[in-house]
Amino acid sequence: MIQSETFIHEAKERGFLVYTGVPCSYLKPFINCVIDAPELTYIGAANEGEAVAIASGAELAGCRAVVMFQNSGFGNAVNPLTSLNMIFRIPVLVIVTWRGEPGGAHDEPQHQLMGEITPQMFETLRIPWEMFPRKEDEIGPVLERAVRHMTVTGTPYGLLMSKDSASPHPLSTPTKPRPQLAQVPERKVWPSHRPSRHEVLKVVQGASRPSDAIIGTTGYIGRTLFALDDRPNQLYLVGSMGCASSLGLGLATVQPQRRVIVIDGDGAALMHLGALATIGYERPSNLIHLVLDNEMHESTGGQSTVSHSIDFGAIAAACGYSRVLCPTSLLELEEVLRSGEMQLTLVHIKLRPGGGEDLPRPKSSPAQVATRFRAWAREA
Ligand SMILES: Cc1ncc(C[n+]2csc(CCOP(=O)(O)OP(=O)(O)O)c2C)c(N)n1
């Protein structure tokens, strides 16, 4: 059994300052110690995939990050691990607890199958792994191997944590109080016709500052950004649907002086609605979250989403976003982006579909796009 403080200290020496994840009873002492450590940032995620994306945003911004979760949540993390970290080459340290460990302590039936296949999960994902250290003198060498792999390959490294790996640590940090909720604007209709994705993104590119980071979700949104003007401050997510805002949260947390503009589709935002709750709780004042809502999955053929029957603004306000805006003209959107006001904002824009058919795809590979973005984010 190790002291969590020792691991955290050794990891901090190697640049790991951001931790995110979903708790597990095996992780309890470790996670509590992280939460109580004033020199570290801990972001509790609603979902394991979201945690992977938050850690990835932190890494792009220049800070090594750790993701922690129970192996039951491995499935939730597979999408960003495969379509974000592995192809964009974003290395994060993944600590997974081993519930249902064969030959280990008796465990509940729901952990049996996942317990048996957890090592294969890492292997199938091509993420090298080893056991989480159980002795203090193993911590340094384990972290050295992890850092070496992450640095050389640009991909994640796994640590599998057995029961009772870390000594107990009672939690003393309280949760943040419930914030004053934002006003939900009245839902107005665009006076003439709704704008196109192309028109809105042109305004975003024109009114944003060169120092703003722009994260575009998968599908036509990222491709339109690229087609309009390919810029180093833009990250086009070609996978990890629904993870753009979580990645933006990680980035905004590590670089609080930089404005981060996330551009989501309604389908993508709906896929990870829990992300809004995490963002609303964390309340980064430098994050602007645009939801371009055409009421459909246009990139895959125009199938309806359920966005016409929900209110994104009301959801964001209830989650704790400081400001919710529903502009009804491109000028209004431009003013929002040109103003220097810093508060966590959701901008909900109803779009008219169209204009996706002949969109080019980014010419560079995802790894090249990420390398360029990382270099820009760490220098600009
Ligand atoms: C996890 C996952 N499921 C499904 C897809 C396929 N897919 C790619 S883009 C897309 C639609 C995205 O819809 P939305 O976010 O509303 O954006 P739009 O296409 O309307 O611009 C879908 C379903 C995917 N890439 N990843």
The ligand as an ORCA input file, in Angstrom:
! r2SCAN-3c Opt
* xyz 1 1
  C     -19.765      8.484    -31.189
  C     -20.168      8.808    -32.596
  N     -21.398      8.469    -33.027
  C     -21.784      8.773    -34.278
  C     -20.921      9.418    -35.133
  C     -21.333      9.734    -36.553
  N     -21.537     11.166    -36.716
  C     -20.600     11.993    -37.221
  S     -21.099     13.562    -37.362
  C     -22.612     13.162    -36.774
  C     -23.711     14.170    -36.681
  C     -23.365     15.318    -35.794
  O     -24.541     16.076    -35.618
  P     -24.485     17.536    -35.047
  O     -23.553     17.588    -33.912
  O     -25.859     18.012    -34.816
  O     -23.801     18.381    -36.207
  P     -24.243     18.590    -37.737
  O     -23.846     17.360    -38.461
  O     -25.719     18.813    -37.766
  O     -23.463     19.803    -38.154
  C     -22.710     11.819    -36.447
  C     -23.920     11.161    -35.887
  C     -19.635      9.729    -34.642
  N     -18.731     10.365    -35.374
  N     -19.303      9.414    -33.383
*
